[in-house]
Amino acid sequence: MPKQQNKKSDTSSGQGLLWLFGTILAVQGFGSAVTEAGWNTSFGVAGLLRAAHVPAWGTLLVGCAGAALLAVAARRHFTKSGR
């Protein structure tokens, strides 16, 4: 019995990490792009990417990566709950 409980907590913690990192990347990526476009200032990811000489569209890639992680997390959540 304990092995089943451990396996369930391992998958739920992995699921939680997908939601967490997806949200962080989406907010930082898209938020940085909007802030930089609207107010001509960089923060968070945008500031770090500018220091690394990454083009302006790099923040949008970070936001898209976050959206992709959120999509994977949502698909796993709804596929698991449909069983």
Backbone as a printed PyTorch tensor [residue, N CA C, xyz], in Angstrom:
tensor([[[  0.7900,  -1.2110,   0.0000],
         [  0.0000,   0.0000,   0.0000],
         [  0.8340,   1.2790,   0.0000]],

        [[  1.8560,   1.3850,   0.8370],
         [  2.6100,   2.6460,   0.8750],
         [  3.2370,   3.0230,  -0.4640]],

        [[  3.6130,   2.0180,  -1.2630],
         [  4.2260,   2.3480,  -2.5510],
         [  3.2420,   3.0690,  -3.4590]],

        [[  1.9810,   2.6930,  -3.4130],
         [  0.9760,   3.3690,  -4.2250],
         [  0.8000,   4.8090,  -3.7680]],

        [[  0.8150,   5.0320,  -2.4760],
         [  0.6760,   6.3900,  -1.9670],
         [  1.8780,   7.2340,  -2.3550]],

        [[  3.0780,   6.6770,  -2.2790],
         [  4.2720,   7.4160,  -2.6820],
         [  4.2350,   7.7510,  -4.1570]],

        [[  3.7950,   6.8010,  -4.9670],
         [  3.7240,   7.0420,  -6.3990],
         [  2.7350,   8.1540,  -6.7100]],

        [[  1.6020,   8.1640,  -6.0100],
         [  0.6080,   9.2030,  -6.2250],
         [  1.1540,  10.5700,  -5.8190]],

        [[  1.8520,  10.6530,  -4.7000],
         [  2.3980,  11.9440,  -4.2750],
         [  3.5120,  12.4070,  -5.2010]],

        [[  4.2910,  11.4600,  -5.7490],
         [  5.3300,  11.8350,  -6.7020],
         [  4.7210,  12.4500,  -7.9540]],

        [[  3.6600,  11.8600,  -8.4680],
         [  3.0480,  12.3930,  -9.6770],
         [  2.3340,  13.7020,  -9.3920]],

        [[  1.7400,  13.8370,  -8.2130],
         [  1.0570,  15.0960,  -7.9180],
         [  2.0620,  16.2240,  -7.6910]],

        [[  3.2230,  15.9110,  -7.1020],
         [  4.2310,  16.9570,  -6.9250],
         [  4.8170,  17.3550,  -8.2770]],

        [[  4.9800,  16.3930,  -9.1730],
         [  5.4420,  16.7100, -10.5270],
         [  4.4150,  17.5520, -11.2620]],

        [[  3.1450,  17.2330, -11.0610],
         [  2.0610,  18.0030, -11.6620],
         [  2.0630,  19.4260, -11.1110]],

        [[  2.2810,  19.5530,  -9.8140],
         [  2.3350,  20.8790,  -9.2020],
         [  3.4980,  21.7040,  -9.7290]],

        [[  4.6160,  21.0380,  -9.9800],
         [  5.7680,  21.7520, -10.5250],
         [  5.5050,  22.2390, -11.9440]],

        [[  4.7780,  21.4360, -12.7320],
         [  4.4130,  21.8880, -14.0740],
         [  3.5570,  23.1540, -14.0000]],

        [[  2.5620,  23.1430, -13.1120],
         [  1.7100,  24.3280, -12.9600],
         [  2.5380,  25.5320, -12.4900]],

        [[  3.4090,  25.3020, -11.5090],
         [  4.2100,  26.3920, -10.9500],
         [  5.1510,  26.9980, -11.9860]],

        [[  5.9660,  26.1680, -12.6230],
         [  6.9270,  26.6940, -13.5950],
         [  6.2400,  27.2670, -14.8280]],

        [[  5.1450,  26.6560, -15.2340],
         [  4.3820,  27.1990, -16.3590],
         [  3.8590,  28.5880, -16.0630]],

        [[  3.3120,  28.7600, -14.8640],
         [  2.7870,  30.0720, -14.4720],
         [  3.8960,  31.1070, -14.3660]],

        [[  4.9930,  30.7300, -13.7430],
         [  6.1150,  31.6710, -13.5900],
         [  6.6510,  32.1030, -14.9530]],

        [[  6.8750,  31.1280, -15.8380],
         [  7.4250,  31.4750, -17.1500],
         [  6.4440,  32.3010, -17.9780]],

        [[  5.1590,  31.9680, -17.9070],
         [  4.1680,  32.7240, -18.6760],
         [  4.0720,  34.1630, -18.1750]],

        [[  4.0010,  34.3490, -16.8700],
         [  3.8920,  35.7000, -16.3170],
         [  5.1590,  36.4960, -16.5850]],

        [[  6.3110,  35.8840, -16.3380],
         [  7.5680,  36.5970, -16.5630],
         [  7.7850,  36.9020, -18.0470]],

        [[  7.5270,  35.9390, -18.9010],
         [  7.7640,  36.1380, -20.3300],
         [  6.8240,  37.1490, -20.9450]],

        [[  5.5180,  36.9070, -20.8240],
         [  4.5500,  37.8240, -21.4300],
         [  4.4950,  39.1520, -20.6760]],

        [[  4.6140,  39.1050, -19.3490],
         [  4.6110,  40.3440, -18.5650],
         [  5.8020,  41.2280, -18.8870]],

        [[  6.9560,  40.6150, -19.0460],
         [  8.1500,  41.3740, -19.4090],
         [  8.0100,  41.9950, -20.7870]],

        [[  7.4510,  41.2330, -21.7290],
         [  7.2750,  41.7560, -23.0890],
         [  6.3010,  42.9330, -23.1090]],

        [[  5.1990,  42.8110, -22.3750],
         [  4.2090,  43.8960, -22.3270],
         [  4.7950,  45.1200, -21.6330]],

        [[  5.4830,  44.9130, -20.5250],
         [  6.0800,  46.0370, -19.7930],
         [  7.1270,  46.7440, -20.6330]],

        [[  7.9380,  45.9700, -21.3190],
         [  8.9780,  46.5810, -22.1350],
         [  8.3780,  47.3450, -23.3140]],

        [[  7.3340,  46.7970, -23.9200],
         [  6.7030,  47.4670, -25.0650],
         [  5.9410,  48.7150, -24.6250]],

        [[  5.2420,  48.6220, -23.5040],
         [  4.3930,  49.7340, -23.0730],
         [  5.1280,  50.8400, -22.3310]],

        [[  6.0900,  50.4770, -21.5020],
         [  6.7390,  51.4710, -20.6490],
         [  8.2350,  51.5860, -20.8910]],

        [[  8.7400,  50.8500, -21.8750],
         [ 10.1560,  50.9160, -22.2530],
         [ 11.0890,  50.6720, -21.0670]],

        [[ 10.7280,  49.6880, -20.2580],
         [ 11.5680,  49.2960, -19.1280],
         [ 11.6000,  47.7760, -19.0400]],

        [[ 12.6960,  47.2520, -18.5680],
         [ 12.8550,  45.8030, -18.4660],
         [ 12.8480,  45.3850, -17.0040]],

        [[ 12.2420,  44.2330, -16.7340],
         [ 12.3050,  43.6620, -15.3990],
         [ 12.3660,  42.1480, -15.5380]],

        [[ 12.8140,  41.4830, -14.5120],
         [ 12.8160,  40.0180, -14.4790],
         [ 13.5320,  39.3970, -15.6580]],

        [[ 12.8000,  38.5730, -16.3650],
         [ 13.3640,  37.8260, -17.4860],
         [ 13.8650,  38.7610, -18.5780]],

        [[ 13.1140,  39.7970, -18.8720],
         [ 13.5230,  40.7210, -19.9410],
         [ 14.8560,  41.3730, -19.6140]],

        [[ 15.0390,  41.7810, -18.3840],
         [ 16.2970,  42.3910, -17.9850],
         [ 17.4710,  41.4320, -18.1160]],

        [[ 17.2500,  40.1920, -17.7020],
         [ 18.3200,  39.1970, -17.8200],
         [ 18.6170,  38.8640, -19.2800]],

        [[ 17.5720,  38.7750, -20.0890],
         [ 17.7960,  38.4650, -21.5020],
         [ 18.4720,  39.6150, -22.2330]],

        [[ 18.1500,  40.8510, -21.8830],
         [ 18.8150,  42.0030, -22.5060],
         [ 20.2910,  42.0150, -22.1390]],

        [[ 20.6010,  41.6810, -20.8790],
         [ 22.0030,  41.6410, -20.4500],
         [ 22.7750,  40.5550, -21.1960]],

        [[ 22.0740,  39.4950, -21.6110],
         [ 22.7080,  38.4070, -22.3610],
         [ 22.6520,  38.6470, -23.8690]],

        [[ 22.1930,  39.8280, -24.2810],
         [ 22.1250,  40.2310, -25.6930],
         [ 21.1910,  39.3370, -26.5260]],

        [[ 20.0770,  38.9220, -25.9090],
         [ 19.0590,  38.1440, -26.6170],
         [ 18.1020,  39.1370, -27.2690]],

        [[ 17.6260,  38.8690, -28.4850],
         [ 16.6830,  39.7920, -29.1410],
         [ 15.4020,  39.9890, -28.3250]],

        [[ 14.6650,  41.0220, -28.6650],
         [ 13.4580,  41.3850, -27.9160],
         [ 12.4050,  40.2830, -27.9310]],

        [[ 12.3500,  39.4840, -28.9790],
         [ 11.3470,  38.4290, -29.0470],
         [ 11.6770,  37.2500, -28.1360]],

        [[ 12.8150,  37.2780, -27.4850],
         [ 13.1930,  36.2080, -26.5540],
         [ 12.2450,  36.0890, -25.3800]],

        [[ 11.7270,  37.2370, -24.9120],
         [ 10.7750,  37.1820, -23.7970],
         [  9.4740,  36.5110, -24.2130]],

        [[  9.0890,  36.7030, -25.4730],
         [  7.8840,  36.0270, -25.9520],
         [  8.0890,  34.5120, -26.0100]],

        [[  9.3080,  34.0760, -26.3230],
         [  9.6030,  32.6420, -26.3110],
         [  9.4870,  32.0730, -24.9020]],

        [[  9.9280,  32.8440, -23.9130],
         [  9.8010,  32.4080, -22.5240],
         [  8.3210,  32.2840, -22.1530]],

        [[  7.5200,  33.2630, -22.5580],
         [  6.0850,  33.2050, -22.3070],
         [  5.4280,  32.0280, -23.0020]],

        [[  5.8430,  31.7430, -24.2290],
         [  5.2960,  30.5900, -24.9580],
         [  5.7040,  29.2750, -24.3010]],

        [[  6.9140,  29.2110, -23.7850],
         [  7.3420,  28.0090, -23.0590],
         [  6.4680,  27.8050, -21.8200]],

        [[  6.1630,  28.8980, -21.1270],
         [  5.2710,  28.8080, -19.9740],
         [  3.8800,  28.3610, -20.3650]],

        [[  3.3750,  28.8890, -21.4710],
         [  2.0500,  28.4870, -21.9470],
         [  2.0420,  27.0080, -22.3330]],

        [[  3.1290,  26.5320, -22.9150],
         [  3.2230,  25.1190, -23.2790],
         [  3.2250,  24.2320, -22.0310]],

        [[  3.9700,  24.6350, -21.0020],
         [  3.9740,  23.8710, -19.7480],
         [  2.5870,  23.8590, -19.1110]],

        [[  1.8970,  24.9970, -19.1500],
         [  0.5400,  25.0450, -18.6120],
         [ -0.4080,  24.1500, -19.4040]],

        [[ -0.2200,  24.0890, -20.7160],
         [ -1.0550,  23.2210, -21.5470],
         [ -0.8130,  21.7520, -21.2180]],

        [[  0.4490,  21.3790, -21.0180],
         [  0.7750,  19.9950, -20.6470],
         [  0.1660,  19.6620, -19.2900]],

        [[  0.2960,  20.5860, -18.3390],
         [ -0.2640,  20.3540, -17.0040],
         [ -1.7770,  20.2160, -17.0640]],

        [[ -2.4400,  21.0490, -17.8560],
         [ -3.8940,  20.9780, -17.9740],
         [ -4.3140,  19.6770, -18.6450]],

        [[ -3.5810,  19.2740, -19.6650],
         [ -3.9260,  18.0190, -20.3580],
         [ -3.7800,  16.8360, -19.4220]],

        [[ -2.6960,  16.8070, -18.6490],
         [ -2.5010,  15.7080, -17.6950],
         [ -3.5820,  15.7180, -16.6220]],

        [[ -3.9470,  16.8990, -16.1830],
         [ -4.9590,  17.0170, -15.1290],
         [ -6.3100,  16.5050, -15.6230]],

        [[ -6.7140,  16.9380, -16.8010],
         [ -8.0330,  16.5550, -17.3150],
         [ -8.0430,  15.1190, -17.8210]],

        [[ -6.9150,  14.6200, -18.3030],
         [ -6.8470,  13.2220, -18.7230],
         [ -6.9230,  12.3060, -17.5130]],

        [[ -6.2470,  12.6970, -16.4400],
         [ -6.2510,  11.9040, -15.2170],
         [ -7.6180,  11.9090, -14.5490]],

        [[ -8.3000,  13.0440, -14.5560],
         [ -9.6060,  13.1350, -13.8900],
         [-10.7060,  12.4750, -14.7190]],

        [[-10.4560,  12.2510, -16.0080],
         [-11.4500,  11.6200, -16.8710],
         [-11.4920,  10.1070, -16.7160]],

        [[-10.5100,   9.5240, -16.0500],
         [-10.4570,   8.0600, -15.8840],
         [-11.4680,   7.5630, -14.8960]]])
